[in-house]
């Protein structure tokens, strides 16, 4: 599951707009929002591009954000 809180924090800090990020990922704003809120999963290519856009270079950080089994659905 995606750690939505952490991903939103990185997006906010980056100054990038979610609509722009969605466009770069070839997603609609709705499609990006669904993935952000764990209604569907990010594909490997989308994760790679998000890491590039947001400056995520650590494998540990990437796993913490995109492959976090400890995320409680109530906090995402």
N, C-alpha and C positions, 0 to 999 in steps of 0.2 A: 504494500500500500504506500501511497505517496504521503509524506509528512507535509500536509498542506500548510500548516502554520510556518514551518521552516522555509518552504518554497515561497510562500507569500512574502515573508520577511526579506528574502534575497531579491525578489522582484522589486519590492519597495525600495530597498537600498540601492539597486542598480539604476533606478530612475527610468527604467523602460516601462512603457505602457503595455498592459496585457493584450490589448488589441493588436499592437505591433508584433508582439511575441507570437500571438496566434497566427498572424499572417506569415511570419517567417517559418512557422511549423506547418504551413499549408492547412491550417485548421480554421474553422469558423470560431468566432468568440464563444459561441455556445459549446462547441466541441472542446475547446481549450478549457472552459470552465468545468465541463463534465469530468475531464481528466484530472484537473486540479482538485476537485472535490471527491475523487475516488468513485465516480459513477462509471468510468471506463479507465483502462490502463494506458499509460504512455508507451509508445513503441520505442524500440532501441534507438532508432535514428532520431526520434524526438528528444529522447533523454540526452543523447550526444550533443545535439544542437543547443538544447537548454543549458547544458553544462558550459558550452562555449560562450553563449550569450551572457550567462550570469557569472562567469569566471570561476566555476567550480572545477578545481584541478585535482583535488584529493579524491581517491577512490573511496576512502572511508566516508567522506562527506556525501558523495554521490549515492552510496549505498544507504546512508542514513536518511536521505531525502526520498529516494525513489523505491527502495526495497525494504521499508521499515515495517516489520511484522508487529512491532510493539505499539504502533499508532492506534489509538482509541478512536473509533468512528465519531465519538462525541466531541473530540477535540479537533477534528478535521473539517 
